Amino acid sequence: MTEQNKISRRNLLKAAIAGVIGASGTMGFSTLAHAKVGWPEKEEIKLGFIKLTDMAPLAIAYEKGYFEEEGLYVTLEAQANWRVLVDGVVSGALDGAHMLPGQAIAATIGYGNNAELMTPFSMDLNGNAITVSNRVWEGMRPYVKLDEAGKPIHPISASALKPVIDEMNAKGEAFKMGMVFPVSTHNYELRYWLAASGIHPGFYAPERGDTSGLIQAQAQLSVTPPPQMPATMDAGTIHGYCVGEPWNQQAVFRGIGVPVISNNNIWRNNPEKVFGMRKDFYDKYPNTTIRMVKALLKAARWLDENNNANRKEAVKILARPIYVGADEAVIANSMTGTFEYEKGDQRSEPDFNIFFRNHATYPFYSDAIWFLTQMRRWGQISEAKSDEWYHQVAQQVYRPDIYQLAAKELVREGKFKPSEFVDFGKETGFKPATNEFIDGVTYDGRKPNDYLKQFEIGLKGADKV
């Protein structure tokens, strides 16, 4: 779109909304409600993302014109890695971004960055997997249970990996795995999977200046940018990794590794990315923020509606170099409801990516608290905190109040049904307690300290590294 066309389009939208406001005595209820949000205070917006399939709501909101419907003129900009992305949001170079939940939480509590970040929108559920190199898989396979056809029975626990690590450590060889960022879902999922089978993934000790996460580690985890994961494993620098798509399927297509478990099988329907931004952006531009959330809600529903009927089109969009830039076949393997483990072992995974179903977009406090418990479990939070502290931080970072303003506006406009959202009159922000984890441990976000006490490996109570 040319700059002149942008200006013309913008003026038409402004005139339309001005007309609605001016005719408030005669327009219908849904149209009147649309005017309540007001014109965006900031129209030109720059949003960042990492080249992963779960940035899809941003791409779809742009390509389908949902941002423009809200009077927003958005530039989407791929970032080199998660550090560059969060620094861009903190500095204000980016107005918002496809972000790791832990980044918004960590910055707010002063771990790594120090800034008040928040999220009014959760971008998806699930979407990650753990992949190991061919060499490691060959070592694991004798310990993996097989079905009658000789195929591995999923989910595969890390108990099959433990003999491989023990053998390598006995030879003085370190076992190394990649994850995308120290406060990423990938780091915590990988640690959870390992620890559930008695493999210690190491502690952090920031109060002592040690942010390596390698203290007492039997498996050494380090940061690798997502698009570099397959090549780094192929070079032998790491023996496996936890990452989002399409970089697990890329290993299968290249014949260099085998995904062993999806994160949906580590924690069923776990929260993944969020739309992150500075709190002071919302304070200054509330209409703009609400309208961004409205656009993202439209995009998320489009991605899941009619039993994922739009996913093939989404794959073509994401395959473009400006977004994910991977082969359509690689992206389609997970986005269209299947997932390939060993070469040729393609299985149905209809929930590998969820963008709207199961209230995937709602920023639940209990999701934020789970990430905080993992920060405490592995030493990134070095001292014991009260349950109240966990709740207060969650309420500071996760903003369902903003989400509700956007959702209610869409309902008033007649574009969404109330049944498509949580019951705002009853919602507390806490999901019911669940034990749908690979180790069967029960998580209740209302009682974070009781949750931590259940783990044999990890800090709890007054423990220190």
Summary of the structure (lengths in Angstrom):
residues: 465
radius of gyration: 22.4
end to end distance: 55.5
largest distance: 80.6
contacts: 1621
relative contact order: 0.15
helix: 45%
strand: 17%
